[in-house]
Amino acid sequence: MQPITLTECFKGAWRDTGRTLLKMPVLIFVIFALMLATECIRDRLQIASQPALDAGAMSPGKSVLVLFSFGMFILTMVVSSILSVRVIRYSLFGDTPRSRDGALGRYMTLLLIAFGGILVFVLALVFATAVLIHAMKSGGATRDLKYGVLITYGVVYLLALCLIIFVWTRLSLLFPHTAAGGKIRWRSAWQDTRGHFWVMIATFGLTTLPIMIVSVVLAYVRLYALRQLDVSGLTYDISTFLSTAATVLSMVTAATCSAWVYRRFAAELQQPAV
């Protein structure tokens, strides 16, 4: 294992981000333009269906918005996978030619498993909560324990979020590993991250913190424009443009950061599978 420090991971991730922007301008611009166009279309669909959303009623416009949002999620997952694999391989191997080893397919499979697992976990939690609420209503205890119930649910969902973050972080080395052409090896990834959870959280957090701050500010400005039901003003145009650019930049930076974390902690993963 190479003696790479947190500072070296931070500097290396941002240095590789700059190199990637210069190396893959066409790919990054295409992804940016695609995401910008879909964001603008979704916002216009949302404004068009706003009366139905406020009334809680189903309408053709609302149905189109739901389907389009789902399509956007799939599209984002595909383009982020393509970009992440390209960026990680460039960060790890530079311009060294690599054979077609099915990295993109395994990366997307891993992403589907991860999101599928989170979805199943969240749905199970929602179902358990609904059953508990129904049982408390049947027993007439909801009114007496109203605030206690709300606090309990808040704690449960907070703990669930912490659990998701913990498991995701412990298995996060699989993403750069599969992007590099490796197979999905759950046990090896879990072993390599043992005892490194907080260091990995700090590395990802500090590396992406500048973009996160900018993204939150831009998201607030964009949300304000949408609340005014205005997608033709200069505020909306600038905030949407910059917000999309920040999203693409965060995808690149997260990928380069994961490559450096992989360099630092992946030991068993980099050994030949037996």
N, C-alpha and C positions, 0 to 999 in steps of 0.2 A: 504494500500500500504506500503510495507516495505521500510524503509529509506536506500536504497542502493545507494552508491555514484558511480561516474564514475570510480574512482580508484578501488573500490570493484568489479565492473563489469569487468574491465580489468584483475585484478588478478584472479578473479573467472573463467573467460573464459579460460585463459591459464592454470590454475590449472586443470580444467575439461578436457582440451585438453590432458594434460599429462596422466590423469587417463583413458581417453578413449583409448589412444594408448596402454595402458597396459591391458585394459579390453577387447578390440576387435581387437587383432592383426591379427587374421585370416581374418576377414571381410575386414579390411583395406588393408591387403596384397593382397587379391584377387582383390579388386577394383583397387589398384595400378598397379598390373600386367596386368589387363585388359586394363586400360587406356594407359599404356606404350606400349603394343602390338599394339593397334589401332593407336597410334601416329606414331609409326615406320612405320606401313603399309601405312598410309596416306602420310607420307613424301616421301616414295619410289614411290607411285603413282604420287605424285606431280612432282617429278623429271622425271619420265617416260613420263609424259604428258607436260613437260615444253616447248618443241618446239611449240606445238599447242597453249599453253597459250600465248606465246610470239607473235604468229601470229594472235591471236584472232580467230582462227578457231575451229570448233567443230570436235572432234575426239572420237573414242571409249574410249581412255585413259582418255580424259577430262570428258566424260560422267560418267565413272566409278568413277573418283575422286569426282565429284559433288554428286553422289549417296552415295558414301562412307562417305563423309563429313556430309551429312544429317543424315546418319545412326549413325555416331559418336555423332551428337548432341542429337539424341533421346536416345542413349545409355548413354551418360553423364547425361542426365536429369533423367533417371531411376535410375542409380547407385547413383547419388547425392541425390536423394529423399530417397532411402533406407538408405544410410549412415546418412543423416541429421536427419531423423526420429529416428533412433536408438540412435544417439548421443544426440539429444535434450531430448528424454525420459530418457536417463541415467543421463543427467545433471540435469533434474528437479526432477526425482524420485529415482535416485540411483539404487540399486538392488531390489527395491520393485517390486514384481510381478504385472504385468498389464494385464488385459484381452484384447483379440483381439477386438478392437473397431473401426476398419476401418480407423485408422489414416493415414496409407500409401496411401490409395485410395483418401482420402480427400486432403491430402498434394499434391499429384500429380495432382489432379483436379485443385487445387488452382494455382499450377505452370503453368499448361496449360492455364488457364484463364489469368494469368498475362502475359505470353509470347505472347499469342494470342492477347491480348489487345495492347501490345507494337507493335506487327507486323502490326496490322490494322492501328494504329496511324501513324507509319512510312510510310506505303504504301500510306495512304491518304496524308501525307505531301509530299512525292515524286511525287504523281500524281498532286497535286496542284502546285508544283514547275514546273513540266513539262508543265502544261497548261499555267502558267505565262510566261515561257520562249518562248513558241510558240507564245503567244500573242504579246510579245515584238519584236520577230523576224518579225512577220507579220507587225508590225507598224514601223519597221526599227529603233527601239530605242536601240537595243542591243549594237551596236558599240559605240554609244555616252555614254551609261551608263554602260559600261562593268565592270569597277572596282566597281562602286556603286552597281551594281547588285550582284557581287560576295560577297561584304561586307554584303549586306542585307541578302543573303542566309546563309552566315556564322552565322550571328546574329540569324536568324530564327532557324537554326538547333541547335545552342547553347541553345536557350531558350527552344526548344523542349526537349533537353537532361535534362535540369534543371527541366522541368515539370515532366518528367518520373522519375527522382530521387526523386522528392518531393512526388509524388503519391505513388511510391514504398515504400518509408520510412514510410509514414503515414499509410500504410496498412501492414507493415512488421510484426507486432505482430500476424497477422493471421497465419504465418508459424509455429512458435512454438506452437501456440494455437491448430492448427489442428494436429500437431505432437503429442501433449499431449492428443489427443482424442476429442478435442472440435469441434464444428460445425463452418462452415464459416459464421462469423457474421460481415459484412462489416461496419455497422454503429457503432458497439461497438469498433472495432479496430480504426476507424477514431476518435472517441471520446477520447479513451485512449491516443492517440498520440497528441492530440491538445496541442499546446504550447511546445512540447518536440522535435520538428524536429531537431534543431541544436544540442541538447544534444545527441540525438540518432545518428546523423551523426558523431559527435565527438567520441562517444563510438565505433561504428563500425570501423571508420577510424583509431583511435589509436590502437585498438586491432589487426587489420589486417595489419597495416603499415609495421611491420618488414617482413612479408611474401611477401607483395607487392613489397618491395624494392628488395628482393632476386629474386622474380619471374621476374621482369623487367630486371634485369641483366642477368639472365639465358636465358630469351627469346631473348635478343639481341645476346648472344653468339650462341644460337641455330639457329637464323635467319642467322647469318654470315656463319655458316656451310652449311646451305641450299642454300645460294646464291652461294657458291662455288660448288654446286651440289655434295656434298660429304656426304654420310650417312654411310660411313665405317670408318671414322677417330675417334680417341680417343676424340677429342673435341666434336663431335656430340654425341657420346655415353654418355659421362659424363653430358653434358648439358641437354640432353633429360631425362636421369635418374633423375637428380636433379630437373629439371623443373616439371616432373610428380609428384615427391615426394612433391614438394612445392604446387602443385595444390591440391593434396589429403589433405595435412596438412591445407591448406587454407579452404577447405570444412569443415573439422572438427572444426577448430577454429571459422569460421563463424557461425556454428551451436551452439556451446557452448556460443558464444557471444549473439546470438539471444535468447537463453534460459535465460541468465542473464538480458537482456533488458526486456524480458517478465516478469521476476520476479519484475523488478523495476517499470514498467509502466502499466502493465495490471491490471486494476481495474474492469471495467465493463465487460471485457471479462471473468474474472474469476467468475463472478456472474452467477447463473443459468439462462438459457435462459427462457424468458417468452413468 
